[in-house]
Amino acid sequence: MWWATLKLAIRNLLLHKMRSSLTLLGTILGVASVIAMLSIGEGSKQDALDRIRGLGANNVIIRTVQPSEESGGGGGGSSTQPAMVTTSRYKVNAYGLTYSDLRALNELPTGKSVVPVMMKRHEVSHHRNRIPQARILATTPQLRDVRNITVARGRFLQSGDLEAMSNVAVLADGAATALFGFKDPLGQPILVGGTAFRVVGVLEERDSGVARAGQAEGSDANQDIFIPLDTGRARFGFLAREGSAGSREYDRVELTEITLAVASADGGQDASGRVVPTANMVRSLLEKSHASKSDYQVLVPLELMAQAEHEKRIWNLVLGAIAGISLLVGGIGIMNIMLATVTERTREIGIRRAIGAKKRDIIRQFLLETTVLSAMGGVLGIVLGVAIPIIVTVFAGMNTATSISSIGLAFGISVGIGIVFGVYPAYKAASMNPIEALRKA
């Protein structure tokens, strides 16, 4: 009986191909929009989370900011001008993280390692190849572990480099390509601000989203150059000219960034439960030494991840609701076409009832027709919905992620709406009086 009713339903739909196709179109677009929007939303969510994970989920990052800028979670004082030292020759604006802060952070009981970074901007060159205003990061070997840095060739900085204040450098992949092209940079000399350094390592290329995680606007970690901390302090000092070359004002910043890796309570890898309390201790500690100015910022990647997940969850709900409206419109289209079908097939319904068909038989016939319509629209919508994110990824370069759950959700809603909106036309058809139906026909 079910098979015969299904064949009859398909045959009835094929009698009006154009009308059925237009009804399918609403469902197809609804399902496709649900899948495509959820895929694009999930892709952007994963991209944001990957960027934050690039900073290290178990890390607390403290950065120097200019006191006149918004520090957003930084120091405890109001925004004031940096401490200024004036001489007869020039002015020095001193602010930011210091070696005293580094020693104080080393005393925190929950800290696993404390990694300082001093950032400088200098021209880097190898023969005719140059990188103007390259980011030079003077740091320690522990940065490799806290930032999950992978060395492609050679080695990273070592403790012996710090002790000997060696002029060695490790190049990020982009910097190596810009300076050496296809040549092997290992062992080759480079000039950093007029000082010669020897290349001892090259890093693997990092994903563009991860490479920009937490970086200053317009900067890319794939262009960074790493040198030993003590070497950078001895060769370049703490002063940096502010403004143009003829300016007599200088900024004095001892450390640009300090990364505090939090140790787990049981010695394992997961220290998430101690990250936020450690960040609070860091804020309390730095507020004492930076009470007169807000010249630092505390970033907690774990908090940023939770915030990003919450925002993307809301965004997915909004996208799903917008796409769901398209499915609702498709369901209304199905109801409209089935009501018209009931009116057209009054004679058929009257004859079937007159020869013994029961109400449930009529209801089953019309419900099967709406189910077939919505299921076919759902299948075609899945094909289109999976294709759209692929096209967006290829041509727009956006990250997308199509999940089985989004496909199942869209298809289930499509079929469900088709059945719900088909109940009333089916019930109306089944409720016809056979005699009245035949008389109207």
N, C-alpha and C positions, 0 to 999 in steps of 0.2 A: 504493500500500500504506500509506504513512504517513498520507495523508488519510483513508482508510477506517478505519485504526486509531484516529485522532484522533476521528472521529465516533462510533465505538464506545465510546471512553473517556468522551466527554461523555454519551452516552446511558446508560451504566452509572452514572455519577455522579448523573444526574437521576432515576434509579429510586429513590434514597434521598435525597430533598431535605433532610430534617431532619438526617440524619446527616452529609451533606456540608457543610451550613451550619455545624453545630457544629464540624466539623473546620476549616473556613475561618476561624472566629472566632479560634482560637488564632494562626493566621498573620497575620490582620488586625491583631490587637492587638500582636503582636510587631513587625511592620513599622512600625506607627504609633508605637509607643513609641520605637523606634530613631530615627526621623526627628524626632519631637517633642523628645526629650531632647537630641539633637545640635544641633537648631535653637536651643533655649533656652540650651544651653551656649555655642554660638557667639555668640549675641546678647549674653550677659553678658560674654564675652571682648572683643567689639568695643566694648562700652560702657566697660569698664575701660581698654582701650587708647586710646580717644578721650579719656578724662579725662586720661590721662598725656600724650598728645600735646598737650593744651591747655597743658601747662607748657612745651612746646618741647623737641624731641628733642635739639637741639644746645646746650641750656642746662645750666648748673650753678647750682642755687638754694641760697643760704645763708640760713637764717632764725634769728631770735632766739628762744630758748626760755628759760623760767625755769630757773635752775640746779637747783632742787629737783625738776624734772620729768625724766623719761627722755628723753634727747635722741636715742637710736637712731641712731648714726652721726654724732654731733656731735663735741664737743670731746674732747680727749684726757685731761682730768683727771677725777677722781671728782666725783660730784654734791655740790656744796657750796652754802652760802648765798651770795647775791649780796653784793658789796661794799657795805657800809653806811656812809653818812655821817650822823652824828648832830649836830644843832644843838639849841639851846635851844627851838626852835619845832617842829621836825618831824624825821623820819628819812627819808633817801633811800636806796633800794636801787638801785644802779647795776649794770647787767649788759647783755649783748647786744652786737650789732654796733655799731661806731663808724665815724666818718669816717676814722679812721686805718686801719681795715680796708679801707675803700673805696679809699683811696689805694694801699694795698699790693696790692690785687687788680688795680688798673689797671696795675700794672707787670708782670703775668704775660704772657709772650711769646705764649701761645696765645689770649689773650682778644681778641675782636672788639669787644665793648662791655660796659660794666659799668653796670648800672641799679639805683640805690638806691630803696628805698621806705620811707617812714615812715608807719605806720598809726596813726590816732587814732580814737577813738569819740566822736562828738558828736551832739547832736540837730540835725537839718536841717529847715528849715521854709520854706514859701512860703504866705503868708497863713495859712489855717486848716489846711492840709495839713502833716503832720509825719511825719518818720521818726525815732523815738527810737533813740539809739545806732547811728547809721549808720556804716558803715566809710568813713573819709576816708583816701584814699591820696595822700600827697604824694610826687610822683615826677618823672621827667624825660620828655621827649618820646620817648626811645628805647624806653620800655616798650611802645609801640604795636607796634614791630617784633618784639621778643623774645617777646611774648605773642600775636602774631597778632590784635591788636585791630582791629575794623572799625568805622569811623565811619559812622553812618547819616545824620546831618545835622550841619551845621556843621563843626567841626574838632577835632583833638586838641590837646594842649598843644604849645606851640612854644618854641624857645630864647629868644625875646624875652620870653615870660612869666616865665621864670626870672630873666633879667637885670633886668627891671623889678619883680620880685616882685609881679606883678599878681594881683589878687583875681578870678581866673577859675576856672571849674569845668566839668568834663566829666561828664555824668551817664550811668551805665549805663541800659539800657532800663527796667529795673524801677524804678529810682529816679525816672526822668523821669515814668513813669506814676503813681507814688505821689504825687509832688508837684504835677503839672500835669494829670493825667488826659488828656483829649483835646486840651488846648491846646498850642500850640507853645512850648516852653520857651526857645528861642534868644533871647538878649538879655535874658531875665527875671532878676530878682534872687532869690537865696535866702540864707537865714541859716544859717551853719554855726557852731554854738557861739556865736551872738551876733554873728558877723562877717559882713558882707555880701559875697557873691560874685556874679559875673555868669556866667550859663550861656553857654558858647561852643560846645558840642557835645553830641551824644547818640549813644551807641553802639548798634550792632545787638544785638538779643537773641541771646544765646548758648544753645546747647543746654544743658539742665539738668545733664546729666552733665559736660559740659566746664566749665560755669560753676562747678561745685563742686569741680573738680579742684584738689587741693592747698589748698583753703580750710579755715579753721578750722571745727570742727563747728558746724553750724547757720547758717553764713554762705553767701551766694550772691553770686557776682561780678556778677549782674544787678542788684544793689542798691548797687554801689560808686559812690563819687564821687571823681573825680580832681582834684587841684589841684597847682600847681607846688611843687616840693620846697622851694625857698627861702622861698616864701610860707608854707608849712605850718610850717617851722622858726621863722620870725619871728612868726607869729600865735599858734601853739599851744605852741611850745617842746618840750622833751624830757620834761617831767615829767607823770606821770599819777597821780591819786590812787588808792591801793590800798584796796579795800574800800568801806565806806560813806562818805557825804559828810562825816561828822564825823571820819574817820580822820586821824591825823597822820603817816601813812606814805605815801611816794610812790615810784613806780617811775620810774627814769630810763633811758630807752631811746633812743639816738640814731637807730638805723635798725632797722626791723622785718625787712627783707628786702633781699638783694642778689642780683640775677640776673646771672650771667656768661654771655654768649653766646660760644661757642667758634668761632674762625675756622678754616676748612678750610686744609689745607696748600697747595692749589693755587688758592685764591681762589674755589672753587665753593661750592655750597650744602651739600654733604655733609661734615660735620665729625665724623661718628660715631666715627671712629678716634682722635680726639684728646680726646673728651669725658671718658673715664675717666681718662687720664693727667692731664688738667687738674684733675679733681676731687681726685685724689690730691695734686696740688700745692697746691690750696686747703686741704685738710685739714692738710698739713704747715705751711703758712704761718700758719693760724689757731691751731694748737696752740701756737705760740710766744707769741702775744699773749693767749691765753686758757688758759694752762697751769693756772691755779689753779682754774678752774671750767668746767663744761660748760654754756655758755649760748648755744650755737648748734647748728644742725643742717644738715647738707649733704645735699641731695636731688639725685639724678641721674636725671632722667626716663628716660634711655636704659636704665639698669640696672633701673628699675622696669618698663619695657616688657618687657625680656627675662624678668624674673621672672614678670610677669603671663602672658606667653605660655606659659612652662613650666608654671605652675600650671593654666592653662586646658587645656593639652594633656593633663595627667594627669586633670583633671576630665572631659574628653570621653571618655577611655579608660574611666574608671570608669562613666560614664553609658552608654557603648556596651556595656560588659560586662553591666551590669544589664539593659539592653534586649535584649541577645543571648540572655539566659536565657529571655526570653519566646518568642523565635523557636525556641529549642531545645525548649521545651515544645510549641510548635506542631508541630515536626517529629516529636516522639514521638507526638503525637496522630495525625498522618498515618500513621505506621508502624502504630499500633494499629488504625486503621480499615482499612488495607489488609490486615493479617493476618486480620482478621475477614472481609473480602471474599473473600480466597483460600479460607477455609474454606467460605463460603456458595456459592462458584462452582466447587466441586470437579467437579461433573458437566460444566459447560461446559468446564473445562480438559481433562478426560478426553476429551470428544468431539473437541475441536479437535486434541489430540495424536493421537487415533486416526485422524483423517482426513488427517493429514500435516503438521500445524503443527509447526514446529521450536521448540527452546527459545528461540532469539532472538526468535521471533514473540511468544511468551508474555511474555518479559521486556519487549519493546518495548510491549506493550499495557498492562501494569501500571505501567511507568515513565511512560508518557504520562498515565495517570490521576493519578499523584502529581504530575507536573509541572503538569498543568492545575489541580489543587487549589492547589498552592503559588503558581502564577502569578496565579490569580484572587485569592487572598488577598493577594498582594503588591500588585496593582493597587488593590484596595479599601483596603489598608493605607496606600498612598501618599496616597490622597484624604483619609483620616482624619488621617494624620500631617502633611499640609500644612495642614489646617484647624485643628488644635490650636494651633500657634504663633500663627496669626492671631487666634484667640479669646483666647489669653493676652495678646497685645499690646493688643487692643481693651479688654478688661475689667480686666486687671491692670496695664496700663501698662508691662509689661516689654519690653525690646528683644529681638527674636528674629531669627535669620537662617537661613533654609532654603536649603541649597545643593544643587546638582545632584548633587554627589558623595555627600552623605548619602542622597539618594533612590536613587541607583544602588547604593550599598553595601547599603542595606536590602533592595532588591528582589533584588539578586544573592545575598545570603545566604539570603533566603527561598526562592528557586528552588533554590539549591544544597542547602539542608537538605532540601527536599522530595525531591530526587533521591537524596541520600545515604540518607535514611530509607526511601525506596521500593525501594532495591536488594534488601534482604533479602526482603521479601514477594514481589517479582517473581522473585527467584531460587528461592524456595521453591515458588512456583507452577509455574515452568518445570521444576523437578526432580521433579515428580510422575510416578509411573509411570502411563501411561494405563489399564492394566487395573485397578490398585489404585484409581485415581480413580473409574472407572466402578463398581467394586464398592462403594466407600464411598457413592457417590451413591445 
